[in-house]
Structures are given as C-alpha cells and as structure tokens.
Amino acid sequence: MTLNRRAFVLGTGAVAVVGGAGAAAAFGFGGTAEPAPRSSTLPPATAKATRTTLTATEKVSGTLGYGTATTLTGHGKGTLTWLPAPGTVVGRGQPIYSVDLQPVAVLHGTIPPYRALAPGVTGEDVRQLEENLTALGYGGFTVDDEYTEATADAVAAWQSDLSRADTGVVEPADVVVFAGDVRVASILAVPGDPAGAPLLTHTGVTRAVTVDLDVAKQHLVRVGIEATITLPDGKTVAGTVTSVGTVASAPPAANNGPQEPATIEVVVSVADQTALGALDSAPVDVTLVSERRENVVAVPVGALVALAEGGYGVQVVDGGRTSYVAVETGLFADGLVEVTGVGEGTVVGVPT
C-alpha cells in the first residue's frame, strides 16, 4: 500500500465510480466554490465516514533462524581432540573446542588474541582479559591495562578449573574472543584433524527472522516498524524490524529462465523468544506494518468517484438529496481510504 495524497477542486465535468461495475452517469457542476445540493437518485448503499486508525501492511516470506553463520578457524598447532555438538550454546569462560586435550575457552570482547599475556605486559587486551576474569568470579587484582602477578594468580586458578595447565600465562591459541555468547551451527572437522583448520560455524543465540525483500518494496520498511510473524502452526508472534540492508543482491539466473529480482536483507527481531517454541529454523510469513495513520476520517474505497477535472470525490447523501464533494485521499488500507473534505459521520454513497 502507498500514500496517494492529492488536493482537487470541483469544476464542471463528469464523475465515474472508482472500482465500480460500470461507468457512472455524468454530472454537471457550476462554477461556485461549493456546489449546491441537487436531487438525484439515491445510491444503492451508503456508509458513514468514520474516525479510525488505518494500518497498511505487506505480507512477505521469511526464514526463522539464528542469523548468518560465521566460520571459526582454529589457531596454533596440535591435534583437535573435542568439538561441541551442533546447537550447543557456548558462553563466556566455557570451552568451544579442545586441542591436545587442552580446552580452548570463549572470552567476550572485541580484541582478538594476538600475543601471549603474562606478567609485565600492558594494553587493552589485558584489560579485556581482566574484565572477563572478574565476570567469571575471579579476583585479587585491579582491572586495568597491567598484567600483574595478581592477574597471573587469577589466570592460574581459572586454568585449573578448566583442567588446563595452570601456567598463569594466556597464549593466543588458548582462547577465542567473541562479542557475546555463540551457538554452534555446524561442525566442519572431526577429532584427529589439525587444530589450525576450519572447525565449526557459529551464530548468535537469539532467533530472528530474515526476509529477502524485493528492492521494489524497499520503501515499505524501515528500522523500528512493527511486524507480525506467522509460524508454520498458524500461531503469530510480534516482531520489530531491526535491520534493513543497503546492498542489493540478485541470485544467478537459471538456465534459460527469468532473472529473479534483486533483494535486500531485512531482519525482524522477536522479543518473546518463548513464543517461538522449540523451532530452530522454519519458513514463516511476515506481515510488515508499512504505515499507520491514527485518528483519521475514512470512507470505503468503493465510495470514491473519479472526477473529470481530476482527483476524487464522494457522493454525500443528506436525507433524500445527494451532492458530490471533492476530497483529498490519503492512506488506503483494509478496504478504507483516508479522506479530507468531509467530516466524521457524513453519509456517503457506495455503489454496489
């Protein structure tokens, strides 16, 4: 649905019913600003202009899942000895794989491990490590950018709890840094493979819906608009558009087949994750609320007549008399159209 706001002035000419079964009779209008009511055959049906909220929606297809998967490649030398099962959620401080029976743990942050952290080392990666140790319940040190002997003692305690050698030193291959918890999507290796290879893919831990939206409909979405997700069992879940892609992509054309339209990726988040049940992945329908107009006067779309001068009008019914009044149209939704030019409660003709 799109807005179609135009202002029109009534003049001499003819009108035709919009969307009617046939053409309407011609009606003449004088040159006065407001045409005088005139006798006319009453319309077959009438409706009152009502004050309401109009909501324009667009139904599209989407996929429920955990988002795009990212590949994790192991670091260092050695032999892969353990991997988690697909679907496992790995949190801060927990192992995500093992090399030579030594677990490699997840830390939260933005700085990837690139050097050994030991007493005497300073930097933001030290602060990141100490923030993680504090979050895991280890203390005895000051959270700053200095790796002290107290930091080493906390690291040794953590390593012991992980069943690692408690050296008090963190090597780059000992940890993996993510922005938050991750969910294992798929396994790419098996125990016995070299550690420095692609090991698994991972995603975020929150389910969302991804829509490949035709770029021709890009104007219908923006971050923050509401959406309703219909699950395969027919249940509906509320969602919100949290991301709208800016780069269009088009799938390769099939042999001698038509080119599929270019699309952008739209992500719809779901606040109530429990409402999604146990589904990890599923095709879903998404109803996007592209526009909402509150407290507007609306009439049935079928009440509009096309004026010869251009624009639209409605047939106003007042007792046994009728007249045509020009209106400005706004949002079309749910069989109604927003209008200005007539007031709430006005009775208008609706041809059948």
N, C-alpha and C positions, 0 to 999 in steps of 0.2 A: 504494500500500500504506500502511496506517496501523497504529499500535500498538493492541493490544487487550488490555491487561493487566487481569485481574480475578482476585481470590482467591475460592475457593469451598470449602465444607465439604460432604462427602458426608453424606447422610442417607437416610432411607427414601424410595424413589421409583423411577422408571424412567429408562432411558437410551435415546437414539436415536443412530444413527450419523450424524456430520456429513458431509453431502455424499454419502451412500450412495445406492444404488439404491432402497432402501425403508426402512421403519421397522424398527428392531431390536426384539428381544423385550424384555419388561420384566424388570428385575432388582431384587430387594428388597435393602435394606441394613439392617443393625442399627444400634443407636444408639451403638456403640463408635466411638472416635476413628479407629481403623484397622480396616477390615473384614477379617474372616478370609478367606483364600483359599477358594474353593469350586470344586467340579468344574463344568466347563462344556464344551460342545462347542468344540473348538479353532477359532480363526478360519481362514479360507481362506488367509490370507497373514500374514506377520509381518515386522517390521523392527526394527532396533536403534536406540535413542536414541543419537545421535552428538553429539560436541562439535565445533562448527564455527563459521564466520563467516557470518552471514546478511546479505545486501545487498538492500535494497528499491529498486527502480528505477521510473522513469516515463518512457515514450517520448513525445516531443513533436516537433513540426515546427519548424524554424528556418530562418534565411536567413544564409548566409555572405556577408560583405561587409566594408566598411571603416567601418561605423557611419553615423550620420546626417550628411548633408551640410549644410554651412553656406554661405550666400551671401556672397561678397566683393564689396563695392561700392567702386569707385574713388574717389579723393579728388582734389580740385583741378580745375583747368581744363586744357584741352588736348584732343588727339585721341589715341585709342587706336591704337597702331601695331604692337603684338605681344601675343600671348597664347600660353601653353604648350598642348600637346596634352593631352586627357584621359588620365589615367593617369600623368602626369608627377609625380614626387616633387620638391618644392622644399624645399631645405634652407636653413640659416642662411647669409645673405650672397648667396644666389642670386636672380636676378630672377624675379618671378612675373607681371609684365606690363610693358609699356613705354608711355610717353606722350611724344609728340613725339620719338620715338627715344631717350628717356632711360629706362633700366631702373629699375623700382621693386623694391627688394630686400627680402627677408624678414629680419627680426631676431627673436630669441627673447626672450620676456619676458611681462610682464603689463600694462605700461603702454602704452596706445595713443599714437601720436604726436599731439600736440595743439598744439605750438608749435615755433618754429624753435630749433634748438640751435646755439649759436655761442659764441665766447669771452666769458666773463663770466657765462654762465648757470650756475645751480646747481640741483640737485634729483635726485631718484631716477631720473628719466628719463635724466639724464646718466650716472649710474652704470650703468644698463641698457645704454646705448649703448657705454660703455667696456668693459663685460663682453663684449659681442658683438665688439667690435674685437679684444680680446685673444684670444677664442676663434678668430677668423679669422686670427690670426697677426700682427696689427699691434701695435706697442708704442711706447715712447718717452714714455709718460705714466703717471701713477699712477691706478689705478682708484679713483675716489672720486666725490663728487657735484659736482665743479667742472670745468667745460668750459674748459680752458686752451688756450694757443697750441699746446702739445704735442698735445693732443687734436685740434685743428684740423688739424695736420700729418698725423696718422694718418688722419683722415677724408678728407683730400685724396688721400692715397695709395690709400685704398680706393676712392674715387670714380673715380680714374684707372684703376684695374684693372677697374672696372665699365664703363668707357668713358662715364662721366658727366663733366660739367664739374666740375673739381676745385676747388670753392669753399671747402672746409673747413667748410661750414655744412650742416646737415641740416634740410631743410624737412619739415613734416608729410606732404606728398604724396610725399616721396622714398622712404619705407619703409613696410612693413606689418609689424605685430608679431603673432606667433602664439606659443602656448605651446611649440611644437616644430615639427618638420618637418610638412609637409602634402602631401596627394596631391590632384591636380586631379581632380574627379569629372566635371564637365561644364562646357561653355563656354556663356555666356549672351550674349556680344557678339561683334562682328567688328571687325577693324581698320577705322578710319574712324569708329567710333562715338564719342560724347563720353566722356571719361575718367570723369566723375563719374556713372557708372551701374552697375547690377549687371553684373559682368564674368564671374564664374565661381562654381562651387560647389566646396568642398573638404572633405576628411575627414582623419582621422588616417591614418597609414601602416601600421598594424598591422591585419591581418584578424582578425575576431571573428565570432561567431555571435549573432544576435539572435533571441530567442524571444518571441512574443506569447503569454504564458501565461494561460490561463483563470484568473480570480481565485479560482475554487473550488479550484484546485490550488496556491494561493499558499503553503500550509503545507508543501509538498513541497520548497521551495527556500530557500536562504539563501546569503549570500556565503561562498565557500570550499568548497562541496561539489563533488565530482568529477562529471564528465560525459564521455560518450563520443560523439563526433560521427561519424556515418556519412556519407561523401561519396557523390556520385552514382555513382561507380565501385565502391562497396561497401567501399572502404578505410575504416578507422576511425582517428580521431585523438583523443588525450586532450585534455580541456579542463577549465577551472575556472570556476565561476560567480563573476564579479567585480562584478556589479551586479544588484540587484533593485529594480525600480521601486516606488514607493509611491503613484502616482496611476494609477487605473484609467481606461481609455478604452474606449468601445464604438463600433464602426462604425455608420454610419447604416443603418437598416433598409431593405431593398429593398422595392419596391412590392408590397404585399400579402404580403410574405414574412416569415418569422420573424426576430426580433431576434437578431443574433449576440451571444454572451456578451461581457461586459466582460473586458478583458485588461490585464495589466501587462507591461512590457518587462523581460526578463531577458537579460543579456549574458553570454556564455560566451567567455572568452579562450582562446587557443591559444598555448602557449609555443613549440612547434616549428612555426614558420611554414613551413619547407621541406616538412613533411609534407602541407601543403595543396596542394602542386604549383603550377600556374600559374593556378588558379581565382581570379578576382576576385570573382565573385558566383555563388551557386548555392543552390538549395533543399537542405537537409540534414535528416537525422533526428538528434535529440539524446536520448540516454539519460541521464537525471539520476539520480544516486545519492542518493535522498532520505534514506536512513538505513542505517547499518551497525551490526550487533551482533556483537562478537567474543567468541570463547571461550564460546559458549552451548550448552546442550543442546537438540537439536531432534529432532522426530519428523515423519513425513509428515503433512500436513494431514488426509489421509484416516483417520488413526488416532484423531482426536478423536471423542468421543461427547458428545452434549448430555445433560446430567443434568436430571432432572425438578426437582430442587431449584434449578436454575440453574447456569450455568457449564459447564465441560467436564471430561472425564476421559479416561483411556485404559485399554484392556484390557491388563493385564500378563499375559504368558504365562511361566509358570515350569514347565518340563517339560511334564507333561500336565495342569496345572491353570492356571486363569485367575482373575484378580480385577480389579475396577475400582478405579482410583485417581484421585482428583481432581487436576487440575493447574491451574496458573496460566499463561495464554498470554501471549506477548509478540509479537515481530515475525513476521509472515507474509511469506515470500519464497521464490521458486523452488520451490514445492510443499512447503516445510517450514514448521514453526512452532516458535518458541522456547517451551520449557516449563520450568517449575519444579515439582517434586513427584515426579519420577522421575530417576534418575541415569543417567549415561553407560553405555551397554551394556545397559540394560534392554530386554528384548524385548517389543514391543507388537503387538497385533493390528491388521491393516489389512484391513478388509472390501473385497471386490472386487465 
